[in-house]
Amino acid sequence: MLKKIAAALEVETAALADPVVTSNIGAMYAFFEMEERYGLELRKESGGKISLFFPFSEGGINTCLKEWYTRREEYLSDLEKASSKEEKEALTREYHFWEWNYPTVLAKENSRKLRESYLKKKLQEIEDELKKLED
């Protein structure tokens, strides 16, 4: 059915489906969609290499990219420090887990950080109360 619709519209079948980026063509359709939705730009770098660029804006895709960049930099830094093959494999599994569970994993991390912050504040209040009692 999809082939018939594509033929009637005179477009590639892949243009009508969600991109499957396991092929060059699927990746290209994903880029086309990102160009439309997020303003993805192509830039020619010195030496002739082509790069992809998202214009900066607060929120949206750039926030997601910053989160990814930060997590990836942490992963690469940890990987460089790893002393064994097993440790490197564990770090890679952890990184892929983060990718495969994005953005749910961020919500869990943020929830944990908020809970930790709350508990530290409460602990400080208790320590302050104890100090008052001792004085």
N, CA, C and O atoms as CSV, one atom per row, in Angstrom:
chain,resi,resn,atom,element,x,y,z
A,1,MET,N,N,0.823,-1.190,0.000
A,1,MET,CA,C,0.000,0.000,0.000
A,1,MET,C,C,0.867,1.254,0.000
A,1,MET,O,O,0.596,2.216,-0.719
A,2,LEU,N,N,1.928,1.223,0.831
A,2,LEU,CA,C,2.819,2.376,0.908
A,2,LEU,C,C,3.493,2.640,-0.434
A,2,LEU,O,O,3.665,3.793,-0.828
A,3,LYS,N,N,3.871,1.583,-1.130
A,3,LYS,CA,C,4.492,1.733,-2.451
A,3,LYS,C,C,3.527,2.400,-3.425
A,3,LYS,O,O,3.942,3.245,-4.218
A,4,LYS,N,N,2.245,2.033,-3.378
A,4,LYS,CA,C,1.251,2.631,-4.275
A,4,LYS,C,C,1.057,4.117,-3.975
A,4,LYS,O,O,0.957,4.937,-4.887
A,5,ILE,N,N,1.004,4.451,-2.680
A,5,ILE,CA,C,0.858,5.862,-2.297
A,5,ILE,C,C,2.074,6.655,-2.745
A,5,ILE,O,O,1.937,7.752,-3.287
A,6,ALA,N,N,3.276,6.102,-2.518
A,6,ALA,CA,C,4.513,6.774,-2.934
A,6,ALA,C,C,4.537,6.974,-4.440
A,6,ALA,O,O,4.925,8.040,-4.918
A,7,ALA,N,N,4.128,5.962,-5.191
A,7,ALA,CA,C,4.106,6.074,-6.653
A,7,ALA,C,C,3.128,7.147,-7.088
A,7,ALA,O,O,3.420,7.916,-8.004
A,8,ALA,N,N,1.968,7.212,-6.444
A,8,ALA,CA,C,0.973,8.221,-6.796
A,8,ALA,C,C,1.478,9.632,-6.496
A,8,ALA,O,O,1.175,10.574,-7.229
A,9,LEU,N,N,2.252,9.776,-5.412
A,9,LEU,CA,C,2.798,11.089,-5.041
A,9,LEU,C,C,4.133,11.397,-5.718
A,9,LEU,O,O,4.674,12.497,-5.598
A,10,GLU,N,N,4.650,10.390,-6.433
A,10,GLU,CA,C,5.948,10.490,-7.100
A,10,GLU,C,C,7.071,10.825,-6.120
A,10,GLU,O,O,7.877,11.727,-6.350
A,11,VAL,N,N,7.098,10.062,-5.010
A,11,VAL,CA,C,8.157,10.192,-4.010
A,11,VAL,C,C,8.682,8.800,-3.682
A,11,VAL,O,O,8.072,7.792,-4.037
A,12,GLU,N,N,9.818,8.762,-3.001
A,12,GLU,CA,C,10.368,7.495,-2.532
A,12,GLU,C,C,9.496,6.954,-1.403
A,12,GLU,O,O,8.954,7.727,-0.613
A,13,THR,N,N,9.362,5.652,-1.324
A,13,THR,CA,C,8.587,5.021,-0.258
A,13,THR,C,C,9.130,5.427,1.110
A,13,THR,O,O,8.359,5.665,2.039
A,14,ALA,N,N,10.451,5.506,1.235
A,14,ALA,CA,C,11.089,5.862,2.510
A,14,ALA,C,C,10.680,7.254,2.986
A,14,ALA,O,O,10.716,7.533,4.184
A,15,ALA,N,N,10.289,8.130,2.054
A,15,ALA,CA,C,9.887,9.484,2.431
A,15,ALA,C,C,8.562,9.500,3.189
A,15,ALA,O,O,8.251,10.479,3.867
A,16,LEU,N,N,7.786,8.438,3.083
A,16,LEU,CA,C,6.480,8.369,3.734
A,16,LEU,C,C,6.496,7.635,5.066
A,16,LEU,O,O,5.512,7.665,5.805
A,17,ALA,N,N,7.576,6.995,5.366
A,17,ALA,CA,C,7.677,6.199,6.593
A,17,ALA,C,C,8.584,6.904,7.595
A,17,ALA,O,O,9.364,7.787,7.236
A,18,ASP,N,N,8.466,6.502,8.844
A,18,ASP,CA,C,9.422,6.994,9.836
A,18,ASP,C,C,10.806,6.547,9.394
A,18,ASP,O,O,10.980,5.413,8.948
A,19,PRO,N,N,11.798,7.438,9.515
A,19,PRO,CA,C,13.139,7.070,9.065
A,19,PRO,C,C,13.700,5.867,9.818
A,19,PRO,O,O,13.574,5.762,11.038
A,20,VAL,N,N,14.304,4.990,9.081
A,20,VAL,CA,C,15.039,3.870,9.641
A,20,VAL,C,C,16.504,4.180,9.349
A,20,VAL,O,O,16.973,4.016,8.222
A,21,VAL,N,N,17.209,4.623,10.363
A,21,VAL,CA,C,18.544,5.173,10.136
A,21,VAL,C,C,19.652,4.131,10.086
A,21,VAL,O,O,20.828,4.468,10.226
A,22,THR,N,N,19.291,2.886,9.890
A,22,THR,CA,C,20.314,1.860,9.760
A,22,THR,C,C,20.858,1.794,8.340
A,22,THR,O,O,21.712,0.960,8.039
A,23,SER,N,N,20.372,2.662,7.474
A,23,SER,CA,C,20.912,2.747,6.120
A,23,SER,C,C,21.189,4.210,5.811
A,23,SER,O,O,20.635,5.102,6.453
A,24,ASN,N,N,22.046,4.455,4.826
A,24,ASN,CA,C,22.351,5.826,4.431
A,24,ASN,C,C,21.098,6.574,3.986
A,24,ASN,O,O,20.915,7.743,4.327
A,25,ILE,N,N,20.241,5.904,3.229
A,25,ILE,CA,C,19.027,6.546,2.728
A,25,ILE,C,C,18.094,6.896,3.887
A,25,ILE,O,O,17.547,7.998,3.930
A,26,GLY,N,N,17.911,5.972,4.819
A,26,GLY,CA,C,17.084,6.242,5.993
A,26,GLY,C,C,17.629,7.402,6.803
A,26,GLY,O,O,16.866,8.248,7.270
A,27,ALA,N,N,18.935,7.451,6.972
A,27,ALA,CA,C,19.561,8.558,7.699
A,27,ALA,C,C,19.325,9.876,6.971
A,27,ALA,O,O,19.071,10.900,7.605
A,28,MET,N,N,19.407,9.854,5.650
A,28,MET,CA,C,19.167,11.079,4.875
A,28,MET,C,C,17.752,11.599,5.096
A,28,MET,O,O,17.552,12.804,5.251
A,29,TYR,N,N,16.765,10.699,5.113
A,29,TYR,CA,C,15.393,11.150,5.350
A,29,TYR,C,C,15.229,11.692,6.769
A,29,TYR,O,O,14.445,12.613,6.995
A,30,ALA,N,N,15.956,11.131,7.713
A,30,ALA,CA,C,15.939,11.672,9.074
A,30,ALA,C,C,16.526,13.082,9.078
A,30,ALA,O,O,15.993,13.971,9.742
A,31,PHE,N,N,17.617,13.292,8.345
A,31,PHE,CA,C,18.214,14.630,8.252
A,31,PHE,C,C,17.251,15.615,7.595
A,31,PHE,O,O,17.127,16.756,8.041
A,32,PHE,N,N,16.568,15.173,6.535
A,32,PHE,CA,C,15.595,16.044,5.868
A,32,PHE,C,C,14.513,16.485,6.851
A,32,PHE,O,O,14.110,17.648,6.865
A,33,GLU,N,N,14.051,15.542,7.671
A,33,GLU,CA,C,13.022,15.852,8.664
A,33,GLU,C,C,13.560,16.823,9.718
A,33,GLU,O,O,12.857,17.739,10.145
A,34,MET,N,N,14.818,16.614,10.134
A,34,MET,CA,C,15.421,17.513,11.125
A,34,MET,C,C,15.639,18.905,10.542
A,34,MET,O,O,15.555,19.902,11.260
A,35,GLU,N,N,15.914,18.975,9.257
A,35,GLU,CA,C,16.048,20.280,8.604
A,35,GLU,C,C,14.719,21.039,8.700
A,35,GLU,O,O,14.688,22.231,9.005
A,36,GLU,N,N,13.647,20.336,8.439
A,36,GLU,CA,C,12.306,20.940,8.468
A,36,GLU,C,C,11.881,21.315,9.892
A,36,GLU,O,O,11.406,22.424,10.136
A,37,ARG,N,N,12.057,20.380,10.824
A,37,ARG,CA,C,11.552,20.582,12.182
A,37,ARG,C,C,12.454,21.427,13.074
A,37,ARG,O,O,11.968,22.220,13.880
A,38,TYR,N,N,13.777,21.255,12.929
A,38,TYR,CA,C,14.710,21.861,13.883
A,38,TYR,C,C,15.692,22.847,13.264
A,38,TYR,O,O,16.556,23.379,13.960
A,39,GLY,N,N,15.568,23.096,11.970
A,39,GLY,CA,C,16.467,24.049,11.321
A,39,GLY,C,C,17.865,23.510,11.078
A,39,GLY,O,O,18.812,24.284,10.940
A,40,LEU,N,N,18.005,22.199,11.025
A,40,LEU,CA,C,19.317,21.600,10.775
A,40,LEU,C,C,19.939,22.223,9.530
A,40,LEU,O,O,19.283,22.363,8.497
A,41,GLU,N,N,21.204,22.593,9.641
A,41,GLU,CA,C,21.915,23.212,8.520
A,41,GLU,C,C,23.114,22.363,8.142
A,41,GLU,O,O,23.698,21.678,8.982
A,42,LEU,N,N,23.472,22.418,6.872
A,42,LEU,CA,C,24.689,21.780,6.377
A,42,LEU,C,C,25.756,22.857,6.266
A,42,LEU,O,O,25.480,23.961,5.796
A,43,ARG,N,N,26.952,22.548,6.690
A,43,ARG,CA,C,28.060,23.491,6.579
A,43,ARG,C,C,29.266,22.780,5.996
A,43,ARG,O,O,29.569,21.638,6.342
A,44,LYS,N,N,29.944,23.481,5.107
A,44,LYS,CA,C,31.164,22.929,4.525
A,44,LYS,C,C,32.342,23.483,5.319
A,44,LYS,O,O,32.566,24.692,5.372
A,45,GLU,N,N,33.079,22.579,5.927
A,45,GLU,CA,C,34.224,22.947,6.754
A,45,GLU,C,C,35.464,23.074,5.885
A,45,GLU,O,O,35.473,22.661,4.725
A,46,SER,N,N,36.509,23.651,6.463
A,46,SER,CA,C,37.770,23.711,5.740
A,46,SER,C,C,38.234,22.284,5.490
A,46,SER,O,O,38.103,21.427,6.364
A,47,GLY,N,N,38.757,22.032,4.347
A,47,GLY,CA,C,39.140,20.682,3.979
A,47,GLY,C,C,38.026,19.948,3.255
A,47,GLY,O,O,38.196,18.797,2.853
A,48,GLY,N,N,36.882,20.610,3.087
A,48,GLY,CA,C,35.800,20.031,2.308
A,48,GLY,C,C,34.839,19.135,3.057
A,48,GLY,O,O,33.873,18.651,2.467
A,49,LYS,N,N,35.073,18.896,4.352
A,49,LYS,CA,C,34.153,18.042,5.114
A,49,LYS,C,C,32.834,18.777,5.337
A,49,LYS,O,O,32.803,19.996,5.510
A,50,ILE,N,N,31.751,18.010,5.329
A,50,ILE,CA,C,30.422,18.556,5.575
A,50,ILE,C,C,30.034,18.247,7.015
A,50,ILE,O,O,30.208,17.120,7.479
A,51,SER,N,N,29.513,19.238,7.715
A,51,SER,CA,C,29.048,19.003,9.081
A,51,SER,C,C,27.590,19.424,9.193
A,51,SER,O,O,27.078,20.205,8.391
A,52,LEU,N,N,26.946,18.882,10.210
A,52,LEU,CA,C,25.557,19.220,10.501
A,52,LEU,C,C,25.551,20.190,11.668
A,52,LEU,O,O,26.333,20.045,12.608
A,53,PHE,N,N,24.672,21.176,11.609
A,53,PHE,CA,C,24.643,22.224,12.619
A,53,PHE,C,C,23.202,22.590,12.944
A,53,PHE,O,O,22.389,22.818,12.048
A,54,PHE,N,N,22.895,22.645,14.237
A,54,PHE,CA,C,21.595,23.127,14.675
A,54,PHE,C,C,21.794,24.552,15.179
A,54,PHE,O,O,22.594,24.775,16.088
A,55,PRO,N,N,21.087,25.512,14.609
A,55,PRO,CA,C,21.225,26.889,15.107
A,55,PRO,C,C,20.874,26.926,16.592
A,55,PRO,O,O,19.973,26.217,17.039
A,56,PHE,N,N,21.578,27.742,17.341
A,56,PHE,CA,C,21.369,27.785,18.782
A,56,PHE,C,C,20.037,28.442,19.113
A,56,PHE,O,O,19.667,29.475,18.555
A,57,SER,N,N,19.343,27.816,20.026
A,57,SER,CA,C,18.157,28.401,20.641
A,57,SER,C,C,17.994,27.721,21.987
A,57,SER,O,O,18.318,26.544,22.141
A,58,GLU,N,N,17.494,28.460,22.953
A,58,GLU,CA,C,17.275,27.878,24.274
A,58,GLU,C,C,16.139,26.873,24.193
A,58,GLU,O,O,15.152,27.100,23.494
A,59,GLY,N,N,16.274,25.786,24.891
A,59,GLY,CA,C,15.237,24.772,24.914
A,59,GLY,C,C,15.277,23.897,23.680
A,59,GLY,O,O,16.224,23.950,22.895
A,60,GLY,N,N,14.275,23.118,23.521
A,60,GLY,CA,C,14.130,22.284,22.342
A,60,GLY,C,C,15.289,21.336,22.110
A,60,GLY,O,O,15.855,20.767,23.043
A,61,ILE,N,N,15.624,21.183,20.846
A,61,ILE,CA,C,16.631,20.197,20.442
A,61,ILE,C,C,17.998,20.508,21.043
A,61,ILE,O,O,18.751,19.588,21.360
A,62,ASN,N,N,18.334,21.796,21.206
A,62,ASN,CA,C,19.644,22.129,21.757
A,62,ASN,C,C,19.790,21.686,23.210
A,62,ASN,O,O,20.880,21.302,23.633
A,63,THR,N,N,18.709,21.735,23.971
A,63,THR,CA,C,18.759,21.230,25.344
A,63,THR,C,C,19.049,19.732,25.333
A,63,THR,O,O,19.864,19.242,26.114
A,64,CYS,N,N,18.381,19.019,24.451
A,64,CYS,CA,C,18.614,17.577,24.326
A,64,CYS,C,C,20.055,17.299,23.906
A,64,CYS,O,O,20.701,16.401,24.446
A,65,LEU,N,N,20.552,18.064,22.950
A,65,LEU,CA,C,21.925,17.874,22.477
A,65,LEU,C,C,22.938,18.167,23.576
A,65,LEU,O,O,23.947,17.469,23.688
A,66,LYS,N,N,22.681,19.194,24.391
A,66,LYS,CA,C,23.579,19.505,25.510
A,66,LYS,C,C,23.622,18.349,26.498
A,66,LYS,O,O,24.690,17.975,26.981
A,67,GLU,N,N,22.445,17.780,26.798
A,67,GLU,CA,C,22.384,16.641,27.717
A,67,GLU,C,C,23.177,15.471,27.161
A,67,GLU,O,O,23.927,14.820,27.888
A,68,TRP,N,N,23.013,15.208,25.884
A,68,TRP,CA,C,23.734,14.119,25.230
A,68,TRP,C,C,25.230,14.398,25.244
A,68,TRP,O,O,26.029,13.519,25.568
A,69,TYR,N,N,25.610,15.635,24.887
A,69,TYR,CA,C,27.027,16.013,24.844
A,69,TYR,C,C,27.671,15.814,26.214
A,69,TYR,O,O,28.750,15.232,26.325
A,70,THR,N,N,27.003,16.298,27.244
A,70,THR,CA,C,27.546,16.176,28.604
A,70,THR,C,C,27.725,14.718,28.992
A,70,THR,O,O,28.774,14.332,29.508
A,71,ARG,N,N,26.700,13.909,28.744
A,71,ARG,CA,C,26.784,12.482,29.096
A,71,ARG,C,C,27.863,11.776,28.290
A,71,ARG,O,O,28.586,10.934,28.823
A,72,ARG,N,N,27.976,12.114,27.003
A,72,ARG,CA,C,28.984,11.487,26.146
A,72,ARG,C,C,30.399,11.866,26.590
A,72,ARG,O,O,31.290,11.016,26.611
A,73,GLU,N,N,30.609,13.135,26.945
A,73,GLU,CA,C,31.926,13.566,27.423
A,73,GLU,C,C,32.307,12.834,28.712
A,73,GLU,O,O,33.456,12.425,28.879
A,74,GLU,N,N,31.349,12.669,29.615
A,74,GLU,CA,C,31.599,11.911,30.842
A,74,GLU,C,C,31.992,10.475,30.514
A,74,GLU,O,O,32.941,9.929,31.077
A,75,TYR,N,N,31.244,9.878,29.592
A,75,TYR,CA,C,31.516,8.495,29.176
A,75,TYR,C,C,32.920,8.378,28.582
A,75,TYR,O,O,33.678,7.483,28.957
A,76,LEU,N,N,33.268,9.267,27.669
A,76,LEU,CA,C,34.586,9.199,27.025
A,76,LEU,C,C,35.712,9.423,28.027
A,76,LEU,O,O,36.756,8.776,27.950
A,77,SER,N,N,35.498,10.338,28.964
A,77,SER,CA,C,36.499,10.584,30.005
A,77,SER,C,C,36.677,9.360,30.889
A,77,SER,O,O,37.801,8.959,31.190
A,78,ASP,N,N,35.559,8.765,31.305
A,78,ASP,CA,C,35.619,7.556,32.136
A,78,ASP,C,C,36.266,6.403,31.372
A,78,ASP,O,O,37.033,5.627,31.941
A,79,LEU,N,N,35.957,6.298,30.096
A,79,LEU,CA,C,36.507,5.232,29.256
A,79,LEU,C,C,38.027,5.359,29.157
A,79,LEU,O,O,38.749,4.362,29.181
A,80,GLU,N,N,38.492,6.583,29.047
A,80,GLU,CA,C,39.936,6.839,28.953
A,80,GLU,C,C,40.657,6.443,30.242
A,80,GLU,O,O,41.804,5.996,30.205
A,81,LYS,N,N,39.986,6.606,31.374
A,81,LYS,CA,C,40.573,6.298,32.679
A,81,LYS,C,C,40.449,4.817,33.047
A,81,LYS,O,O,41.136,4.338,33.949
A,82,ALA,N,N,39.578,4.104,32.353
A,82,ALA,CA,C,39.332,2.700,32.684
A,82,ALA,C,C,40.611,1.885,32.534
A,82,ALA,O,O,41.387,2.079,31.599
A,83,SER,N,N,40.809,0.972,33.475
A,83,SER,CA,C,42.057,0.214,33.486
A,83,SER,C,C,41.943,-1.191,32.907
A,83,SER,O,O,42.955,-1.841,32.645
A,84,SER,N,N,40.725,-1.656,32.710
A,84,SER,CA,C,40.577,-3.010,32.186
A,84,SER,C,C,39.531,-3.063,31.079
A,84,SER,O,O,38.701,-2.166,30.926
A,85,LYS,N,N,39.603,-4.135,30.324
A,85,LYS,CA,C,38.627,-4.357,29.255
A,85,LYS,C,C,37.225,-4.491,29.843
A,85,LYS,O,O,36.262,-3.976,29.275
A,86,GLU,N,N,37.106,-5.174,30.970
A,86,GLU,CA,C,35.817,-5.379,31.622
A,86,GLU,C,C,35.212,-4.053,32.066
A,86,GLU,O,O,34.011,-3.824,31.919
A,87,GLU,N,N,36.060,-3.182,32.612
A,87,GLU,CA,C,35.586,-1.870,33.059
A,87,GLU,C,C,35.106,-1.034,31.868
A,87,GLU,O,O,34.093,-0.340,31.955
A,88,LYS,N,N,35.838,-1.108,30.765
A,88,LYS,CA,C,35.434,-0.391,29.553
A,88,LYS,C,C,34.110,-0.922,29.016
A,88,LYS,O,O,33.255,-0.148,28.587
A,89,GLU,N,N,33.940,-2.241,29.041
A,89,GLU,CA,C,32.687,-2.837,28.580
A,89,GLU,C,C,31.525,-2.427,29.475
A,89,GLU,O,O,30.427,-2.164,28.986
A,90,ALA,N,N,31.762,-2.372,30.785
A,90,ALA,CA,C,30.709,-1.962,31.723
A,90,ALA,C,C,30.319,-0.503,31.484
A,90,ALA,O,O,29.136,-0.162,31.509
A,91,LEU,N,N,31.311,0.352,31.252
A,91,LEU,CA,C,31.029,1.764,30.977
A,91,LEU,C,C,30.244,1.929,29.677
A,91,LEU,O,O,29.347,2.768,29.583
A,92,THR,N,N,30.590,1.125,28.687
A,92,THR,CA,C,29.888,1.185,27.399
A,92,THR,C,C,28.448,0.719,27.555
A,92,THR,O,O,27.535,1.319,26.987
A,93,ARG,N,N,28.239,-0.350,28.325
A,93,ARG,CA,C,26.867,-0.822,28.579
A,93,ARG,C,C,26.056,0.258,29.296
A,93,ARG,O,O,24.893,0.493,28.968
A,94,GLU,N,N,26.679,0.906,30.271
A,94,GLU,CA,C,26.006,1.965,31.026
A,94,GLU,C,C,25.638,3.142,30.115
A,94,GLU,O,O,24.550,3.706,30.228
A,95,TYR,N,N,26.544,3.500,29.224
A,95,TYR,CA,C,26.283,4.595,28.287
A,95,TYR,C,C,25.135,4.234,27.341
A,95,TYR,O,O,24.245,5.048,27.096
A,96,HIS,N,N,25.162,3.014,26.817
A,96,HIS,CA,C,24.083,2.591,25.925
A,96,HIS,C,C,22.755,2.501,26.676
A,96,HIS,O,O,21.705,2.809,26.113
A,97,PHE,N,N,22.793,2.089,27.924
A,97,PHE,CA,C,21.577,2.074,28.737
A,97,PHE,C,C,21.001,3.479,28.822
A,97,PHE,O,O,19.794,3.673,28.685
A,98,TRP,N,N,21.880,4.467,29.052
A,98,TRP,CA,C,21.439,5.869,29.102
A,98,TRP,C,C,20.777,6.255,27.778
A,98,TRP,O,O,19.698,6.847,27.771
A,99,GLU,N,N,21.423,5.919,26.661
A,99,GLU,CA,C,20.859,6.248,25.341
A,99,GLU,C,C,19.498,5.589,25.134
A,99,GLU,O,O,18.543,6.248,24.724
A,100,TRP,N,N,19.412,4.320,25.412
A,100,TRP,CA,C,18.212,3.542,25.124
A,100,TRP,C,C,17.043,3.905,26.035
A,100,TRP,O,O,15.891,3.605,25.722
A,101,ASN,N,N,17.340,4.545,27.152
A,101,ASN,CA,C,16.295,4.930,28.101
A,101,ASN,C,C,16.104,6.439,28.188
A,101,ASN,O,O,15.469,6.942,29.116
A,102,TYR,N,N,16.651,7.146,27.227
A,102,TYR,CA,C,16.486,8.592,27.187
A,102,TYR,C,C,15.057,8.906,26.771
A,102,TYR,O,O,14.585,8.253,25.840
A,103,PRO,N,N,14.329,9.827,27.359
A,103,PRO,CA,C,14.692,10.744,28.442
A,103,PRO,C,C,14.312,10.239,29.829
A,103,PRO,O,O,14.536,10.943,30.813
A,104,THR,N,N,13.743,9.039,29.935
A,104,THR,CA,C,13.318,8.509,31.230
A,104,THR,C,C,14.462,8.522,32.232
A,104,THR,O,O,14.266,8.841,33.405
A,105,VAL,N,N,15.652,8.175,31.767
A,105,VAL,CA,C,16.802,8.119,32.664
A,105,VAL,C,C,17.119,9.508,33.234
A,105,VAL,O,O,17.595,9.609,34.365
A,106,LEU,N,N,16.864,10.572,32.475
A,106,LEU,CA,C,17.095,11.927,32.982
A,106,LEU,C,C,16.139,12.254,34.115
A,106,LEU,O,O,16.531,12.851,35.118
A,107,ALA,N,N,14.891,11.864,33.953
A,107,ALA,CA,C,13.902,12.115,35.001
A,107,ALA,C,C,14.313,11.414,36.291
A,107,ALA,O,O,14.186,11.983,37.376
A,108,LYS,N,N,14.806,10.175,36.177
A,108,LYS,CA,C,15.244,9.434,37.358
A,108,LYS,C,C,16.461,10.106,37.999
A,108,LYS,O,O,16.541,10.213,39.223
A,109,GLU,N,N,17.421,10.563,37.159
A,109,GLU,CA,C,18.608,11.236,37.682
A,109,GLU,C,C,18.219,12.534,38.382
A,109,GLU,O,O,18.721,12.827,39.467
A,110,ASN,N,N,17.330,13.310,37.770
A,110,ASN,CA,C,16.896,14.565,38.366
A,110,ASN,C,C,16.139,14.325,39.664
A,110,ASN,O,O,16.315,15.067,40.630
A,111,SER,N,N,15.303,13.301,39.695
A,111,SER,CA,C,14.561,12.962,40.897
A,111,SER,C,C,15.519,12.590,42.021
A,111,SER,O,O,15.342,13.011,43.164
A,112,ARG,N,N,16.528,11.801,41.690
A,112,ARG,CA,C,17.527,11.407,42.689
A,112,ARG,C,C,18.277,12.627,43.212
A,112,ARG,O,O,18.515,12.740,44.415
A,113,LYS,N,N,18.652,13.540,42.321
A,113,LYS,CA,C,19.381,14.740,42.728
A,113,LYS,C,C,18.515,15.636,43.618
A,113,LYS,O,O,19.001,16.194,44.601
A,114,LEU,N,N,17.238,15.769,43.271
A,114,LEU,CA,C,16.332,16.562,44.105
A,114,LEU,C,C,16.176,15.948,45.486
A,114,LEU,O,O,16.187,16.657,46.491
A,115,ARG,N,N,16.030,14.623,45.536
A,115,ARG,CA,C,15.891,13.927,46.821
A,115,ARG,C,C,17.164,14.092,47.651
A,115,ARG,O,O,17.098,14.325,48.858
A,116,GLU,N,N,18.305,13.971,47.008
A,116,GLU,CA,C,19.586,14.145,47.702
A,116,GLU,C,C,19.702,15.556,48.263
A,116,GLU,O,O,20.122,15.739,49.405
A,117,SER,N,N,19.333,16.547,47.469
A,117,SER,CA,C,19.386,17.937,47.904
A,117,SER,C,C,18.466,18.164,49.110
A,117,SER,O,O,18.850,18.819,50.078
A,118,TYR,N,N,17.263,17.622,49.040
A,118,TYR,CA,C,16.298,17.741,50.136
A,118,TYR,C,C,16.862,17.124,51.414
A,118,TYR,O,O,16.782,17.724,52.486
A,119,LEU,N,N,17.434,15.923,51.298
A,119,LEU,CA,C,17.972,15.234,52.480
A,119,LEU,C,C,19.167,15.986,53.068
A,119,LEU,O,O,19.317,16.050,54.288
A,120,LYS,N,N,20.009,16.547,52.217
A,120,LYS,CA,C,21.149,17.328,52.715
A,120,LYS,C,C,20.669,18.557,53.484
A,120,LYS,O,O,21.238,18.921,54.513
A,121,LYS,N,N,19.622,19.187,52.974
A,121,LYS,CA,C,19.057,20.362,53.641
A,121,LYS,C,C,18.499,19.967,55.007
A,121,LYS,O,O,18.741,20.648,56.004
A,122,LYS,N,N,17.755,18.866,55.046
A,122,LYS,CA,C,17.193,18.392,56.309
A,122,LYS,C,C,18.301,18.024,57.304
A,122,LYS,O,O,18.202,18.322,58.494
A,123,LEU,N,N,19.343,17.380,56.802
A,123,LEU,CA,C,20.465,17.000,57.651
A,123,LEU,C,C,21.129,18.244,58.249
A,123,LEU,O,O,21.492,18.259,59.425
A,124,GLN,N,N,21.281,19.273,57.434
A,124,GLN,CA,C,21.865,20.522,57.919
A,124,GLN,C,C,20.996,21.146,58.997
A,124,GLN,O,O,21.509,21.659,59.992
A,125,GLU,N,N,19.679,21.106,58.804
A,125,GLU,CA,C,18.754,21.640,59.807
A,125,GLU,C,C,18.888,20.882,61.122
A,125,GLU,O,O,18.889,21.492,62.192
A,126,ILE,N,N,18.999,19.568,61.053
A,126,ILE,CA,C,19.150,18.747,62.259
A,126,ILE,C,C,20.471,19.066,62.947
A,126,ILE,O,O,20.517,19.193,64.170
A,127,GLU,N,N,21.534,19.196,62.181
A,127,GLU,CA,C,22.839,19.534,62.765
A,127,GLU,C,C,22.798,20.903,63.434
A,127,GLU,O,O,23.379,21.097,64.501
A,128,ASP,N,N,22.116,21.843,62.807
A,128,ASP,CA,C,21.979,23.178,63.403
A,128,ASP,C,C,21.209,23.107,64.722
A,128,ASP,O,O,21.582,23.763,65.693
A,129,GLU,N,N,20.129,22.308,64.760
A,129,GLU,CA,C,19.336,22.121,65.988
A,129,GLU,C,C,20.192,21.500,67.086
A,129,GLU,O,O,20.138,21.934,68.237
A,130,LEU,N,N,20.976,20.491,66.739
A,130,LEU,CA,C,21.851,19.842,67.719
A,130,LEU,C,C,22.869,20.827,68.283
A,130,LEU,O,O,23.154,20.836,69.481
A,131,LYS,N,N,23.402,21.645,67.405
A,131,LYS,CA,C,24.395,22.652,67.838
A,131,LYS,C,C,23.764,23.628,68.821
A,131,LYS,O,O,24.389,24.006,69.812
A,132,LYS,N,N,22.518,24.039,68.550
A,132,LYS,CA,C,21.803,24.947,69.465
A,132,LYS,C,C,21.606,24.299,70.816
A,132,LYS,O,O,21.747,24.955,71.847
A,133,LEU,N,N,21.276,23.002,70.824
A,133,LEU,CA,C,21.069,22.290,72.084
A,133,LEU,C,C,22.362,22.176,72.882
A,133,LEU,O,O,22.352,22.235,74.111
A,134,GLU,N,N,23.475,22.012,72.171
A,134,GLU,CA,C,24.756,21.886,72.838
A,134,GLU,C,C,25.227,23.195,73.431
A,134,GLU,O,O,25.949,23.205,74.428
A,135,ASP,N,N,24.824,24.301,72.824
A,135,ASP,CA,C,25.250,25.634,73.309
A,135,ASP,C,C,24.457,26.072,74.480
A,135,ASP,O,O,24.684,27.161,75.007
